[in-house]
Structures are given as C-alpha cells and as structure tokens.
Amino acid sequence: MTKVSDILTAKGGNIHSIEPETTVYDAIAKMVELGIGSLLVIEDETVSGIITERDYLSKVALKNKNSRDTKVGEVMSHRIIYLTPDNDVEDVMAMMTEAHCRHMPVIDSGKLCGLISIGDCAKQLSQDRQTQLNYLTEYIADNYPG
C-alpha cells in the first residue's frame, strides 16, 4: 500500500506558507502565482491554520469583504487534520472526503514536513493502478502464450 511518504518523496517537501497578518489579497496572489489552492498559515514557527480558495470564496467574496483589508488570520480555517508519513493514501482520500477538505499538512515527529492535496492522492493512486495493470498484463502474457 502506498503511503503519504511516497507522495512526499515524489513531490518534494516544499511547503508554501503565509503569516496570519498578511492580507487575503496577497495570499490569493501567491496561490495564483504558485498554481496552488492553499497556503499553510504559520505563526511563530507553528501551523495556526490554512487558507484555501474555498475560504476566500465563502468568507471574503460572498460576504463582500475587501480582500486588500482583510487579514488571513480573520478568515483562515483553524480546524486542521494532520497526517503522518505512514498514513495510507487510500485512507487519506477517505479522510479528505469525509472532512470535506482538499489539503492536509503532514507532521513527522512534531515537525511539519509537507502538505498533501486530494489531487496528489488521486495521481498516486492512478499511478499505482497503472503499475498493477502493467504487472498483471505482463504476468498473463508471459504465462499464457497465445
């Protein structure tokens, strides 16, 4: 079974973050620049929350708040579910689906080591299925000559 650590190895441990005093406008601009859908909110070297595209839409845009005046700390999600590198990717997909979230930070021995998205999980599971299909196809072709 594929683990979160396998995804982190493939994708790298690059963690994009922002501080709670940053404006939502600057956070969104950073997400767009990086082509990502969330930023971890770090305060005093500790994860204090996460801001996502969904947070922006539901807590800023739909409430007619000004993104240039609103601070990330005012609208970020505080409830965060953490993963470990040993979590199974299929279990993580189920956790994300149940929690209605698309991004989860990974903590190893108390240290932040990455962020996993539901897209990362889907990509990994798709690659795993393709590897299984290739293996079974080769097995059948080698053992059952036509």
N, C-alpha and C positions, 0 to 999 in steps of 0.2 A: 504494500500500500504506500502511496506517495504521501510524503509529509510536507508540512509547511517549510521545513528546512530545505527541501528540494527546490521549492519555488524561489526562496531567498537566494540560494546558490545560483540559480539560473538568471534571476533578475538583478541580483546585487542588493546590497543593504542600503542603498541610497534613500535617505529619509528627508522628505520635504516638510518643513515646518514654518510656523509663523508665531509671533507673540500675541497675547490677548489684546494689547493696546494698539495693534495695527488696525487700520480701517478695513472694513469689509471690501471696499473698492480695491484696495491694494492686494488683499487676499485673492479676490476673484481674478485680478490681473495676473497674479503669479500663477494661479491654476491654469489660466488660458495659455500663458507663456510656456508652461511646462507640459501642457497637454494632459493634465491630471484632474481628477474630480474631487480631491480633498487635500487638506493640509492638517497635520497634527499641530495642535496649539501647545507650545512649550513655554513654561514659566518656571524660572529657577531650576532649569535642567530637569523638570518633571513634566510629564504629559498631563495637562489640565483639561484637555478636551480635543475635539476635532471639528473642523468646519468643512462642510461639504456643499456641493452645488445645491442639494436639496435644502440645506439650512438657509442658503441665500434666498432661494425661491419662496420658501414658506415663512421665513422670519423677517425678511427685508422687503423683497419685491412685492409680495402680496399684502404687506402691512404698510405699504407706501413710505417706508423708511428711506432715508438718504444714505446710500452706501458709502459716501465720502465722509459722513459724520458718524456713522455707526461703527462701533469697535467690535472686533471679532469676539472678544470676551462676552459681549452682550447677547450674541446670537449662536454661539458655538454649542454643539451637543456636549453635555457633561458626562452623560452615561456612556461609558466605553466598555466594550467587551474585548478583553485581551486574549491573544493566542500565545502558544509556546511553539518553538520549532518542532516539537514532537507531535503536534496535533495532526490528525489525518485530514487530508484535503477534502475528502467526501464529507466528513463530519463538519468541517469548516463551512462548506457550502450550505449544509443543513442549518447550521447556527446562523449564518448570514440571512438565509431565507426566513427563518423564524423570528429573528430580531429586526427584520426589515432594514438591514444596513448593508452597505456595499464595500466598506473598508474597515479593517481591523488591524490594530498595531500588534506587533509580535514582541514579546518580552522573554528574555532568556537570563535566568539568574538575576532578576531585578534590573536588567539593562535592556533598553529599547534597541532592537536590532533590525527592525524593518516594519513595513506596512504591506498588508496583503489585500488585494481587491477581489471582488467576486469574479472579475474578468481574468485575473491571474489564475484563480482556481479553475475556471472553465477551460482556459487554454491548457493548463496542465493535465486536466482530466481528458481532454480531447487528444492530447499527445499520447497519454497512457493508453487510451483505447486504440489508437492507430498502431502503437507498438504491439499491443496484444493481437490485433488483427494481422499484422505482418508476420508475427511469430506463428500464429495458427495457420496462416496461408502457407508459409514455408514448411511447416510440420506436415501438413496434408500433402503438399506437392512432393516432398521427399519420401514420404512413407507409403504413398498410394500412387504409384506410377500408372499413367493412363494408357 
